[in-house]
Amino acid sequence: MPIATGLEREELAAELKGEKRFDMDPPVGPFGTKEAPAVIESYYNKRIVGCPGGEGEDEHDVVWFWLKKDEPHECPVCSQYFVK
């Protein structure tokens, strides 16, 4: 294994086992509502999230925003809710 520390080392070790340490695919799931928001995972306390809207007439250009831990966010265009 190459010389690495921290998260990079974890990622390389998982790769050697044929596993993925980090999910690089965009999250996919049902439209987030206030009662059942879309859950976005992150190692950090905040991350940048892009909302593409829902399907059909709810779809819109991607709106980017910071999603912070324990602070639900509502998309200003389609009203989809997100939590971290």
LUMMAR-10652 format. One record per atom (N, C-alpha, C): residue number from 1; chain; atom name; x, y, z. Coordinates in steps of 0.1 Angstrom, whole numbers. Example, Ala and Ser with C-alpha at 12.3 -4.5 7.8 and 13.67 -1.06 7.14 Angstrom:
<pts>
<pt 1, "A", "N", <132, -57, 78>> <pt 1, "A", "CA", <123, -45, 78>> <pt 1, "A", "C", <132, -33, 78>> <pt 2, "A", "N", <128, -22, 71>> <pt 2, "A", "CA", <137, -11, 71>> <pt 2, "A", "C", <129, 0, 79>> 
</pts>
This chain:
<pts>
<pt 1, "A", "N", <9, -12, 0>> <pt 1, "A", "CA", <0, 0, 0>> <pt 1, "A", "C", <9, 12, 0>> <pt 2, "A", "N", <5, 22, -8>> <pt 2, "A", "CA", <13, 35, -8>> <pt 2, "A", "C", <13, 42, 6>> <pt 3, "A", "N", <22, 50, 8>> <pt 3, "A", "CA", <22, 58, 21>> <pt 3, "A", "C", <10, 67, 21>> <pt 4, "A", "N", <1, 66, 31>> <pt 4, "A", "CA", <-10, 74, 32>> <pt 4, "A", "C", <-15, 74, 47>> <pt 5, "A", "N", <-22, 85, 51>> <pt 5, "A", "CA", <-27, 86, 64>> <pt 5, "A", "C", <-42, 90, 64>> <pt 6, "A", "N", <-48, 89, 75>> <pt 6, "A", "CA", <-62, 94, 77>> <pt 6, "A", "C", <-72, 88, 67>> <pt 7, "A", "N", <-81, 97, 62>> <pt 7, "A", "CA", <-91, 92, 53>> <pt 7, "A", "C", <-86, 86, 40>> <pt 8, "A", "N", <-75, 91, 35>> <pt 8, "A", "CA", <-69, 85, 23>> <pt 8, "A", "C", <-65, 71, 26>> <pt 9, "A", "N", <-59, 68, 37>> <pt 9, "A", "CA", <-55, 55, 41>> <pt 9, "A", "C", <-67, 45, 42>> <pt 10, "A", "N", <-78, 50, 48>> <pt 10, "A", "CA", <-90, 42, 49>> <pt 10, "A", "C", <-95, 39, 36>> <pt 11, "A", "N", <-95, 48, 27>> <pt 11, "A", "CA", <-100, 46, 13>> <pt 11, "A", "C", <-92, 36, 6>> <pt 12, "A", "N", <-78, 37, 7>> <pt 12, "A", "CA", <-70, 28, 0>> <pt 12, "A", "C", <-71, 14, 6>> <pt 13, "A", "N", <-72, 13, 19>> <pt 13, "A", "CA", <-74, -1, 25>> <pt 13, "A", "C", <-87, -7, 21>> <pt 14, "A", "N", <-97, 0, 20>> <pt 14, "A", "CA", <-110, -5, 15>> <pt 14, "A", "C", <-109, -9, 1>> <pt 15, "A", "N", <-102, -1, -8>> <pt 15, "A", "CA", <-100, -5, -22>> <pt 15, "A", "C", <-93, -18, -23>> <pt 16, "A", "N", <-83, -21, -15>> <pt 16, "A", "CA", <-76, -33, -15>> <pt 16, "A", "C", <-85, -45, -12>> <pt 17, "A", "N", <-95, -43, -4>> <pt 17, "A", "CA", <-104, -54, 0>> <pt 17, "A", "C", <-116, -55, -10>> <pt 18, "A", "N", <-116, -46, -20>> <pt 18, "A", "CA", <-127, -46, -30>> <pt 18, "A", "C", <-139, -39, -25>> <pt 19, "A", "N", <-137, -30, -15>> <pt 19, "A", "CA", <-149, -23, -9>> <pt 19, "A", "C", <-148, -8, -13>> <pt 20, "A", "N", <-159, -1, -11>> <pt 20, "A", "CA", <-159, 13, -13>> <pt 20, "A", "C", <-160, 20, 1>> <pt 21, "A", "N", <-151, 28, 5>> <pt 21, "A", "CA", <-151, 35, 18>> <pt 21, "A", "C", <-161, 47, 17>> <pt 22, "A", "N", <-161, 54, 5>> <pt 22, "A", "CA", <-169, 66, 4>> <pt 22, "A", "C", <-179, 63, -8>> <pt 23, "A", "N", <-191, 67, -7>> <pt 23, "A", "CA", <-201, 66, -18>> <pt 23, "A", "C", <-200, 79, -26>> <pt 24, "A", "N", <-195, 77, -38>> <pt 24, "A", "CA", <-193, 89, -47>> <pt 24, "A", "C", <-205, 91, -56>> <pt 25, "A", "N", <-215, 82, -56>> <pt 25, "A", "CA", <-227, 84, -64>> <pt 25, "A", "C", <-236, 94, -57>> <pt 26, "A", "N", <-244, 102, -65>> <pt 26, "A", "CA", <-253, 112, -59>> <pt 26, "A", "C", <-264, 104, -52>> <pt 27, "A", "N", <-269, 110, -41>> <pt 27, "A", "CA", <-280, 104, -33>> <pt 27, "A", "C", <-293, 103, -42>> <pt 28, "A", "N", <-300, 92, -41>> <pt 28, "A", "CA", <-312, 91, -49>> <pt 28, "A", "C", <-323, 86, -39>> <pt 29, "A", "N", <-334, 91, -40>> <pt 29, "A", "CA", <-345, 87, -31>> <pt 29, "A", "C", <-358, 95, -34>> <pt 30, "A", "N", <-368, 93, -25>> <pt 30, "A", "CA", <-380, 100, -28>> <pt 30, "A", "C", <-378, 115, -25>> <pt 31, "A", "N", <-388, 123, -30>> <pt 31, "A", "CA", <-388, 138, -28>> <pt 31, "A", "C", <-389, 140, -13>> <pt 32, "A", "N", <-380, 149, -8>> <pt 32, "A", "CA", <-380, 152, 6>> <pt 32, "A", "C", <-391, 162, 10>> <pt 33, "A", "N", <-398, 158, 20>> <pt 33, "A", "CA", <-408, 166, 26>> <pt 33, "A", "C", <-405, 171, 40>> <pt 34, "A", "N", <-412, 180, 46>> <pt 34, "A", "CA", <-409, 184, 59>> <pt 34, "A", "C", <-410, 173, 69>> <pt 35, "A", "N", <-420, 164, 67>> <pt 35, "A", "CA", <-422, 152, 76>> <pt 35, "A", "C", <-412, 141, 73>> <pt 36, "A", "N", <-408, 140, 61>> <pt 36, "A", "CA", <-398, 129, 57>> <pt 36, "A", "C", <-388, 135, 47>> <pt 37, "A", "N", <-378, 143, 53>> <pt 37, "A", "CA", <-368, 150, 45>> <pt 37, "A", "C", <-358, 140, 38>> <pt 38, "A", "N", <-352, 145, 27>> <pt 38, "A", "CA", <-341, 137, 21>> <pt 38, "A", "C", <-329, 138, 30>> <pt 39, "A", "N", <-324, 126, 33>> <pt 39, "A", "CA", <-312, 125, 43>> <pt 39, "A", "C", <-300, 125, 34>> <pt 40, "A", "N", <-291, 134, 37>> <pt 40, "A", "CA", <-278, 135, 30>> <pt 40, "A", "C", <-267, 132, 40>> <pt 41, "A", "N", <-259, 121, 37>> <pt 41, "A", "CA", <-248, 117, 46>> <pt 41, "A", "C", <-236, 125, 43>> <pt 42, "A", "N", <-228, 127, 53>> <pt 42, "A", "CA", <-215, 134, 52>> <pt 42, "A", "C", <-206, 131, 64>> <pt 43, "A", "N", <-193, 131, 61>> <pt 43, "A", "CA", <-183, 129, 72>> <pt 43, "A", "C", <-182, 142, 80>> <pt 44, "A", "N", <-184, 153, 73>> <pt 44, "A", "CA", <-182, 166, 79>> <pt 44, "A", "C", <-195, 172, 84>> <pt 45, "A", "N", <-194, 183, 91>> <pt 45, "A", "CA", <-206, 190, 98>> <pt 45, "A", "C", <-214, 198, 88>> <pt 46, "A", "N", <-209, 200, 76>> <pt 46, "A", "CA", <-216, 207, 65>> <pt 46, "A", "C", <-211, 202, 52>> <pt 47, "A", "N", <-220, 203, 42>> <pt 47, "A", "CA", <-215, 200, 28>> <pt 47, "A", "C", <-224, 207, 18>> <pt 48, "A", "N", <-219, 209, 6>> <pt 48, "A", "CA", <-226, 215, -5>> <pt 48, "A", "C", <-235, 205, -11>> <pt 49, "A", "N", <-248, 209, -13>> <pt 49, "A", "CA", <-258, 200, -19>> <pt 49, "A", "C", <-264, 207, -30>> <pt 50, "A", "N", <-268, 199, -41>> <pt 50, "A", "CA", <-275, 205, -52>> <pt 50, "A", "C", <-288, 199, -53>> <pt 51, "A", "N", <-299, 207, -54>> <pt 51, "A", "CA", <-312, 202, -55>> <pt 51, "A", "C", <-317, 203, -70>> <pt 52, "A", "N", <-320, 192, -77>> <pt 52, "A", "CA", <-325, 193, -91>> <pt 52, "A", "C", <-340, 193, -91>> <pt 53, "A", "N", <-347, 194, -80>> <pt 53, "A", "CA", <-361, 194, -80>> <pt 53, "A", "C", <-367, 180, -80>> <pt 54, "A", "N", <-379, 179, -83>> <pt 54, "A", "CA", <-386, 166, -84>> <pt 54, "A", "C", <-387, 162, -98>> <pt 55, "A", "N", <-397, 154, -101>> <pt 55, "A", "CA", <-399, 149, -115>> <pt 55, "A", "C", <-410, 158, -122>> <pt 56, "A", "N", <-410, 158, -135>> <pt 56, "A", "CA", <-420, 166, -142>> <pt 56, "A", "C", <-420, 181, -140>> <pt 57, "A", "N", <-431, 187, -136>> <pt 57, "A", "CA", <-431, 201, -135>> <pt 57, "A", "C", <-424, 206, -122>> <pt 58, "A", "N", <-420, 197, -113>> <pt 58, "A", "CA", <-412, 201, -101>> <pt 58, "A", "C", <-397, 202, -104>> <pt 59, "A", "N", <-393, 197, -116>> <pt 59, "A", "CA", <-379, 197, -120>> <pt 59, "A", "C", <-375, 211, -123>> <pt 60, "A", "N", <-362, 214, -118>> <pt 60, "A", "CA", <-357, 228, -121>> <pt 60, "A", "C", <-342, 227, -123>> <pt 61, "A", "N", <-336, 238, -127>> <pt 61, "A", "CA", <-321, 238, -127>> <pt 61, "A", "C", <-316, 236, -113>> <pt 62, "A", "N", <-304, 230, -112>> <pt 62, "A", "CA", <-298, 227, -99>> <pt 62, "A", "C", <-296, 240, -91>> <pt 63, "A", "N", <-301, 239, -79>> <pt 63, "A", "CA", <-299, 250, -69>> <pt 63, "A", "C", <-289, 245, -59>> <pt 64, "A", "N", <-278, 252, -57>> <pt 64, "A", "CA", <-267, 247, -48>> <pt 64, "A", "C", <-268, 255, -35>> <pt 65, "A", "N", <-266, 248, -23>> <pt 65, "A", "CA", <-266, 254, -10>> <pt 65, "A", "C", <-258, 246, 0>> <pt 66, "A", "N", <-254, 253, 11>> <pt 66, "A", "CA", <-247, 246, 22>> <pt 66, "A", "C", <-258, 239, 30>> <pt 67, "A", "N", <-256, 226, 33>> <pt 67, "A", "CA", <-264, 219, 42>> <pt 67, "A", "C", <-256, 216, 55>> <pt 68, "A", "N", <-261, 221, 66>> <pt 68, "A", "CA", <-254, 220, 79>> <pt 68, "A", "C", <-260, 210, 88>> <pt 69, "A", "N", <-252, 203, 96>> <pt 69, "A", "CA", <-257, 193, 105>> <pt 69, "A", "C", <-268, 199, 114>> <pt 70, "A", "N", <-279, 191, 116>> <pt 70, "A", "CA", <-290, 195, 125>> <pt 70, "A", "C", <-297, 208, 121>> <pt 71, "A", "N", <-295, 212, 108>> <pt 71, "A", "CA", <-303, 224, 103>> <pt 71, "A", "C", <-310, 220, 90>> <pt 72, "A", "N", <-323, 216, 91>> <pt 72, "A", "CA", <-330, 213, 79>> <pt 72, "A", "C", <-330, 225, 69>> <pt 73, "A", "N", <-330, 221, 56>> <pt 73, "A", "CA", <-330, 232, 46>> <pt 73, "A", "C", <-341, 229, 36>> <pt 74, "A", "N", <-348, 239, 32>> <pt 74, "A", "CA", <-359, 238, 22>> <pt 74, "A", "C", <-354, 245, 10>> <pt 75, "A", "N", <-355, 238, -2>> <pt 75, "A", "CA", <-352, 244, -15>> <pt 75, "A", "C", <-361, 255, -17>> <pt 76, "A", "N", <-356, 267, -21>> <pt 76, "A", "CA", <-365, 279, -23>> <pt 76, "A", "C", <-373, 278, -36>> <pt 77, "A", "N", <-369, 268, -45>> <pt 77, "A", "CA", <-376, 267, -58>> <pt 77, "A", "C", <-388, 256, -57>> <pt 78, "A", "N", <-384, 244, -52>> <pt 78, "A", "CA", <-394, 233, -52>> <pt 78, "A", "C", <-399, 229, -39>> <pt 79, "A", "N", <-394, 235, -28>> <pt 79, "A", "CA", <-398, 232, -14>> <pt 79, "A", "C", <-394, 218, -9>> <pt 80, "A", "N", <-384, 212, -16>> <pt 80, "A", "CA", <-379, 199, -11>> <pt 80, "A", "C", <-371, 201, 2>> <pt 81, "A", "N", <-373, 193, 12>> <pt 81, "A", "CA", <-365, 194, 24>> <pt 81, "A", "C", <-354, 184, 25>> <pt 82, "A", "N", <-343, 189, 31>> <pt 82, "A", "CA", <-330, 181, 32>> <pt 82, "A", "C", <-326, 182, 47>> <pt 83, "A", "N", <-320, 171, 52>> <pt 83, "A", "CA", <-313, 171, 65>> <pt 83, "A", "C", <-300, 164, 64>> <pt 84, "A", "N", <-291, 167, 73>> <pt 84, "A", "CA", <-278, 160, 73>> <pt 84, "A", "C", <-277, 154, 87>> 
</pts>
